[in-house]
Amino acid sequence: MKSREATWTSQSGTEMLARRMTSWAGAPSTCRFSVKNTRTSWTCHWRKEKVF
């Protein structure tokens, strides 16, 4: 399956948002946290696999 890429940018509640999205994906994901100037950005990549 194709891999999804998501990026969020917010000043606060970034961790919770990323966690919610990763949990919503329901698949092991790898998230990268980067801070540029005064902006926090989360970049998560996860695979969409079949779960029975």
C-alpha positions as CSV (number, residue, x, y, z in Angstrom):
1,M,0.0,0.0,0.0
2,K,1.0,3.6,-0.4
3,S,2.5,5.5,2.5
4,R,0.8,8.5,4.0
5,E,2.6,11.7,5.0
6,A,1.1,14.2,7.3
7,T,2.5,17.4,8.7
8,W,1.0,19.6,11.4
9,T,2.0,23.1,12.5
10,S,0.8,24.7,15.7
11,Q,2.0,26.7,18.6
12,S,0.6,24.5,21.3
13,G,-0.9,21.1,21.7
14,T,1.3,19.7,19.0
15,E,2.3,16.5,20.9
16,M,-1.3,15.7,21.7
17,L,-2.4,16.3,18.1
18,A,0.4,14.2,16.7
19,R,-0.4,11.4,19.2
20,R,-4.1,11.5,18.3
21,M,-3.4,11.3,14.6
22,T,-0.9,8.5,15.0
23,S,-3.3,6.6,17.2
24,W,-6.1,7.3,14.7
25,A,-3.8,5.8,12.0
26,G,-3.7,2.6,14.0
27,A,-0.3,1.6,12.7
28,P,3.3,1.9,13.9
29,S,4.5,5.3,12.8
30,T,7.7,7.3,12.9
31,C,7.3,10.9,14.0
32,R,9.9,13.7,13.7
33,F,9.7,16.8,15.9
34,S,11.4,19.9,14.7
35,V,11.3,23.5,16.0
36,K,12.0,26.4,13.6
37,N,12.1,29.9,15.0
38,T,8.9,29.9,17.1
39,R,7.0,27.2,15.2
40,T,6.7,23.6,16.1
41,S,6.1,21.1,13.3
42,W,5.4,17.4,13.5
43,T,6.1,15.1,10.5
44,C,4.7,11.6,10.7
45,H,5.0,8.8,8.3
46,W,3.1,5.5,8.6
47,R,2.2,2.6,6.5
48,K,-1.4,1.5,5.9
49,E,-1.4,-2.2,6.6
50,K,-4.3,-4.7,6.8
51,V,-5.2,-5.6,10.4
52,F,-7.4,-8.6,11.2
